[in-house]
Amino acid sequence: MLLKISAPAIANPVATLINESLATGYIPKLWKTARVVPIHKSGDITLVSNYRPISLLPVMSKVLEKCVYTQLRDYYQYWNYLTPDQSGFRPNHSTTTALLKVCNDIQAGMEQGNLTGAIFLDFAKAFDTVDHGILLEKLKNSGIGDRTLTWFQSYVSDRSQYVSISGSSSLPLPVTCGVPQGSILGPLLFTIFINDLPNVCKASTVHMYADDTVIYTSKPNLRQLEAVLQEQFTEVEKWIKNNKLFLNTDKTVTMLFGTAPKLHKLQNPHLCVGTKSNGTLTTVTSLKYLGMWLDPNLSFGPHIEKLSTKLYPKLGALYRNKSCLSPAVRKQIVQQMLMPAIDYGDVVYAAGISICCTICFLTAGLRQDLFLYRAPSLG
């Protein structure tokens, strides 16, 4: 806010600083020092694992990054460089578009009488483990010139961070890998880093939302499906090793999709995909993917059940306190607390949302006049 107010007075000096940084390929070290503030998520407040680190960078560094980000984004858009298999950090894309893509492909396989096998990858701290040398090499291979590459070399090197809590601060420590957390350029740089992953999966489909990656393919029978997925997963493991990332094999799972009759015919409706450590990926029958629970038939039954369970307490509290709330307040509560949960992904499971809402309203014993508000999606 202070920068906006003082913009008429400082615009020219700031522009000079930014141009000088771009011309010399140098970023002041102070602009690359992050203050990390731990925010408690839940659970025992004495456990470090129950805190989420929030990285705060100097405002001036973000002004510089925004200028570079705009040019870099426009450059990749002009040359159509970024893979269409990435929905994260892209305009006109979201978790909903990613869900639509994946679910539509799976349903298309069902309509053709095929089984669809999917591997949901779980990277361990993907953003924090990006190797700077590999990132710079990928920037160079994407057509970035030497002068700009020098600037990015300065951007990722000699960074540091310190923790600030309750008025006390730790000593700064160097950050030797990863894209800068809390930065403007970080998400785009990670997208560039992971951009070539789909190239190693030529016999299957890959879709990504940032680091949330799913690999899937459809085949008439289980044996063919396992063979293809095993081959693809082996190639993905090689790519992960070459790019110095880490895969959490305990949380990387497989899922088998198909119509109920098709799956019922299988004696063992599980996928057998081995890892390089001679382990086997776990096959699950329900999975939360980008905020939506998937099941083998894509009936969205588990999602509707969990959504209903989540809404029951809120609906009950609203019903018990309806006499204390005006119609305007009740409408606002519904719009801000209930409808976002119901509306999320409704285009993916449109047939189930009316069922979900009916269950919620009938089970909670709510009358129509409780809310005096009726959204179109409620039927």
C-alpha positions in Angstrom: 0.0 0.0 0.0 2.9 2.4 0.9 4.5 1.8 -2.5 1.2 2.5 -4.3 0.7 5.7 -2.4 4.3 6.9 -3.0 4.4 5.6 -6.6 4.5 9.1 -8.2 7.6 9.9 -6.2 9.5 6.6 -6.4 8.4 5.2 -9.8 11.5 6.5 -11.7 14.1 5.4 -9.1 12.5 1.9 -8.8 12.4 1.6 -12.6 16.1 2.5 -12.7 16.9 -0.2 -10.1 14.9 -2.8 -12.0 16.6 -2.0 -15.3 20.0 -2.0 -13.7 19.3 -5.4 -12.2 18.2 -6.8 -15.6 21.2 -5.2 -17.4 23.9 -6.4 -15.0 22.3 -9.8 -14.1 22.6 -9.0 -10.4 20.1 -9.1 -7.6 21.0 -7.6 -4.2 21.4 -10.2 -1.5 19.0 -8.4 0.8 16.3 -8.9 -1.7 16.9 -12.7 -1.6 16.6 -13.1 2.1 13.2 -14.6 3.3 11.6 -14.3 6.7 9.9 -17.5 7.6 6.9 -17.3 9.9 5.5 -20.6 11.3 1.7 -20.8 11.3 0.0 -23.5 13.5 -2.2 -25.8 11.5 -3.7 -28.2 14.0 -2.7 -30.6 16.8 -0.1 -30.3 19.5 1.5 -26.8 19.4 4.8 -28.2 20.7 5.3 -30.3 17.5 7.2 -28.6 14.7 5.4 -30.8 12.2 2.1 -29.2 13.0 3.2 -25.8 11.7 3.2 -24.5 8.1 6.1 -22.3 7.2 5.1 -19.1 5.4 8.0 -17.4 3.5 7.9 -13.6 3.3 10.2 -11.8 0.8 10.9 -8.1 0.6 8.3 -6.1 -1.4 10.9 -4.6 -3.8 12.0 -8.1 -4.8 8.5 -9.0 -5.8 8.2 -5.8 -7.9 11.3 -6.9 -9.8 10.0 -10.5 -10.0 6.6 -9.3 -11.4 8.4 -7.5 -14.3 10.4 -10.6 -15.1 7.4 -12.9 -14.7 5.3 -11.0 -17.2 7.9 -11.2 -19.9 8.8 -14.8 -19.2 5.2 -15.9 -19.2 4.5 -14.0 -22.5 7.6 -15.6 -24.1 6.4 -19.1 -23.3 2.9 -18.4 -24.3 4.0 -16.9 -27.7 6.1 -20.0 -28.5 3.5 -22.4 -27.0 6.3 -24.0 -25.0 4.5 -25.2 -21.9 2.8 -28.6 -22.1 -1.0 -28.6 -22.3 -0.8 -31.5 -19.7 -0.2 -28.9 -16.9 -3.2 -27.1 -15.3 -1.4 -25.4 -12.5 -0.5 -21.7 -12.5 -2.0 -21.2 -16.0 -4.7 -18.7 -17.0 -8.1 -20.3 -17.6 -7.0 -23.4 -15.8 -7.9 -24.7 -12.3 -8.2 -27.8 -10.3 -11.7 -28.2 -11.7 -10.4 -28.2 -15.3 -7.8 -30.8 -14.3 -10.5 -33.0 -12.7 -12.7 -32.6 -15.8 -9.9 -33.7 -18.1 -8.9 -36.8 -16.0 -12.5 -37.9 -15.2 -13.7 -37.4 -18.8 -10.8 -39.6 -20.1 -11.6 -42.3 -17.6 -15.4 -42.2 -18.4 -14.5 -42.4 -22.1 -12.6 -45.6 -21.4 -15.6 -47.0 -19.6 -17.9 -46.2 -22.5 -15.5 -48.2 -24.8 -15.7 -51.2 -22.4 -12.1 -50.7 -21.2 -10.4 -50.7 -17.9 -8.4 -47.6 -16.9 -5.4 -47.8 -14.6 -4.0 -44.7 -13.0 -0.9 -44.0 -10.9 -1.1 -40.9 -8.6 2.4 -39.7 -7.9 3.3 -38.1 -4.6 6.5 -36.0 -4.8 8.3 -35.3 -1.5 8.6 -31.5 -1.1 8.9 -31.0 -4.9 9.1 -27.2 -4.8 11.9 -27.3 -2.1 14.1 -29.9 -3.9 14.4 -28.3 -7.3 18.1 -28.5 -8.4 19.3 -25.1 -9.5 21.8 -26.4 -12.0 19.1 -28.5 -13.7 16.7 -25.6 -13.7 19.1 -23.3 -15.3 19.9 -25.9 -18.0 16.2 -26.3 -18.7 15.8 -22.5 -19.0 18.7 -22.4 -21.5 17.2 -25.3 -23.5 13.9 -23.4 -23.7 15.6 -20.5 -25.6 16.5 -18.2 -22.7 19.5 -16.1 -23.8 22.9 -15.8 -21.9 22.2 -12.4 -20.4 18.9 -13.4 -19.0 20.3 -16.7 -17.9 22.9 -14.7 -15.9 20.1 -12.9 -14.1 18.4 -16.2 -13.2 21.7 -17.5 -12.0 21.9 -14.6 -9.6 18.2 -15.1 -8.7 18.5 -18.7 -7.5 22.0 -18.4 -5.9 23.1 -16.9 -2.6 19.6 -17.0 -1.1 19.0 -17.3 2.6 16.2 -17.5 5.1 15.6 -17.0 8.8 12.7 -17.9 11.2 10.8 -15.2 13.0 8.5 -16.1 15.9 7.2 -14.1 18.9 9.5 -11.2 18.2 12.6 -13.4 18.0 14.6 -14.3 14.9 17.0 -17.1 14.2 20.3 -16.7 12.4 20.0 -16.8 8.5 20.8 -20.1 6.8 21.6 -20.6 3.1 19.0 -22.0 0.7 20.8 -24.2 -1.7 17.9 -25.8 -3.7 14.3 -25.3 -4.5 12.3 -22.5 -6.1 11.9 -19.5 -3.7 8.8 -20.0 -1.6 6.5 -17.0 -1.5 7.9 -15.6 -4.7 6.2 -14.5 -7.9 8.5 -16.5 -10.2 8.6 -19.7 -8.1 5.5 -21.3 -9.5 6.4 -20.6 -13.1 10.0 -21.8 -12.6 8.6 -25.1 -11.2 6.3 -25.4 -14.1 9.3 -25.1 -16.5 11.2 -27.6 -14.4 8.6 -30.3 -14.6 7.4 -29.4 -18.1 9.2 -32.3 -19.8 7.8 -35.1 -17.6 5.0 -36.0 -20.1 7.6 -36.6 -22.7 8.7 -39.9 -21.0 5.2 -41.3 -21.0 4.5 -41.8 -24.7 2.2 -44.8 -24.1 -0.1 -43.2 -21.6 -1.6 -39.8 -20.6 -0.1 -37.6 -18.0 -1.9 -34.7 -16.3 -0.4 -32.4 -13.7 -1.6 -29.6 -11.4 1.7 -28.2 -10.2 3.3 -31.3 -8.7 0.0 -33.3 -8.3 0.6 -35.8 -11.2 -1.5 -38.7 -12.4 -0.5 -41.1 -15.1 -3.2 -43.2 -16.7 -4.1 -45.4 -19.7 -7.1 -47.5 -20.8 -6.8 -51.1 -22.1 -9.3 -54.0 -22.7 -7.8 -56.3 -20.1 -5.9 -56.1 -16.8 -2.7 -57.8 -18.1 -2.2 -55.3 -20.9 -3.0 -52.5 -18.5 -0.4 -53.6 -15.9 2.3 -54.0 -18.6 1.9 -50.5 -19.9 1.7 -48.9 -16.5 4.8 -50.7 -15.3 6.8 -49.6 -18.4 5.6 -46.0 -17.9 6.3 -45.9 -14.2 9.8 -47.3 -14.7 10.5 -44.4 -17.1 9.0 -41.9 -14.7 11.3 -43.2 -11.9 14.3 -42.7 -14.2 13.2 -39.1 -14.9 12.7 -38.4 -11.2 16.2 -39.7 -10.5 17.8 -37.7 -13.4 16.1 -34.5 -12.2 17.1 -35.1 -8.5 13.5 -35.1 -7.2 12.2 -37.6 -4.7 9.1 -39.8 -4.9 7.2 -40.8 -1.8 6.4 -44.4 -2.7 4.4 -44.9 0.4 1.9 -42.3 -0.7 2.1 -43.0 -4.5 -0.8 -45.2 -5.2 -2.6 -46.9 -8.1 -6.3 -47.1 -8.8 -8.3 -49.3 -11.2 -11.4 -47.7 -12.9 -14.1 -49.4 -14.9 -17.8 -50.1 -14.9 -19.2 -52.2 -12.1 -19.9 -55.3 -14.3 -16.4 -55.0 -15.8 -14.7 -54.9 -12.4 -16.9 -57.6 -11.0 -15.6 -60.1 -13.6 -12.1 -59.7 -12.3 -10.9 -62.2 -9.7 -8.4 -59.7 -8.3 -9.3 -56.1 -9.2 -5.9 -54.7 -8.2 -3.0 -53.3 -10.2 0.5 -54.7 -9.7 3.1 -52.0 -10.4 6.6 -52.5 -9.0 9.1 -49.9 -7.9 12.9 -49.7 -8.4 13.3 -50.7 -4.7 11.5 -54.0 -5.4 8.3 -52.8 -3.7 4.8 -52.7 -5.1 2.6 -49.6 -5.2 -0.6 -49.8 -3.1 -3.9 -50.1 -5.0 -6.7 -48.0 -3.4 -10.5 -48.0 -3.9 -11.0 -44.4 -3.0 -8.7 -41.4 -3.3 -8.9 -37.7 -2.7 -7.5 -36.0 -5.9 -7.5 -32.2 -6.1 -10.2 -31.9 -3.4 -12.5 -34.6 -4.8 -12.9 -38.2 -3.8 -12.7 -40.6 -6.7 -14.0 -44.2 -6.7 -13.5 -47.1 -9.2 -16.8 -46.5 -10.9 -16.7 -42.7 -10.8 -20.0 -42.7 -9.1 -18.7 -40.0 -6.7 -20.6 -41.8 -3.9 -17.6 -41.5 -1.4 -17.3 -37.8 -2.3 -21.0 -37.1 -1.7 -20.9 -39.0 1.6 -17.9 -37.1 2.9 -19.3 -33.8 1.7 -22.6 -34.5 3.5 -20.8 -35.4 6.7 -18.9 -32.2 6.5 -22.0 -30.1 6.0 -24.2 -31.8 8.7 -22.6 -29.9 11.7 -22.9 -26.6 9.9 -26.5 -27.2 8.9 -27.4 -28.3 12.4 -25.8 -25.2 14.0 -27.6 -23.0 11.5 -30.9 -24.7 12.2 -30.5 -24.4 15.9 -29.7 -20.7 15.8 -32.1 -19.7 13.0 -34.3 -17.6 15.4 -31.2 -15.5 16.2 -30.3 -14.7 12.6 -32.0 -12.4 10.2 -32.9 -13.7 6.7 -30.0 -11.6 5.2 -27.5 -13.1 7.6 -28.8 -16.7 7.0 -28.4 -16.1 3.3 -24.9 -14.8 3.7 -23.9 -17.8 5.8 -25.2 -20.2 3.2 -23.5 -18.4 0.4 -20.1 -18.1 2.2 -19.9 -21.3 4.3 -22.1 -24.0 2.6 -22.3 -23.3 -1.1 -18.6 -23.1 -1.9 -18.2 -26.7 -0.6 -21.3 -27.9 -2.6 -20.4 -26.0 -5.7 -16.7 -27.1 -5.9 -16.4 -29.5 -8.8 -20.1 -29.6 -9.4 -19.5 -29.7 -13.2 -17.6 -33.0 -12.7 -20.2 -34.8 -10.7 -23.3 -32.8 -11.8 -25.6 -35.8 -11.5 -24.7 -36.3 -7.9 -24.9 -32.8 -6.5 -28.7 -32.7 -6.3 -28.6 -36.1 -4.5 -26.0 -34.7 -2.1 -28.1 -31.6 -1.3 -31.3 -33.6 -0.9 -29.6 -35.8 1.6 -28.1 -32.9 3.5 -31.4 -31.0 3.8 -33.6 -34.0 4.6 -31.3 -35.6 7.1 -30.8 -32.3 9.0 -34.5 -31.8 9.0 -34.3 -28.4 7.5 -37.4 -26.6 6.1 -37.2 -24.7 2.9 -37.8 -21.4 4.7 -34.8 -21.8 6.9 -32.5 -20.0 4.4 -34.9 -18.1 2.2 -32.3 -18.6 -0.4 -32.2 -21.2 -3.2 -29.2 -21.6 -5.4 -29.7 -22.8 -9.0 -27.6 -25.9 -8.3 -30.0 -27.1 -5.6 -32.6 -27.9 -8.2 
